[in-house]
Amino acid sequence: MTNPNARGACFTVTVDFLDAASARVEQRARDAYVAANDTLDVRVDLSGPGGAARVDHCEAAPYATAN
């Protein structure tokens, strides 16, 4: 995620894990602190290994909300 602002902040990243038909298998979120004018890779995991076999791809929300 990228924080183009002059101040660092904590953001919530939301990711939809989707099956081959683009139906949601699971939605997960993670909070991460991003420093001012910085970029950070954020890993959002599934809640457990059970759904992994059903996941074909994922989509991150285009904007993360600041906390």
Protein Blocks (a to p, Z undefined) as FASTA:
>chain_A
ZZfbfbdcddddddddddfkopafbdcdddddddehiacddddddfbfklmmmpmbdcdd
fbdcdZZ
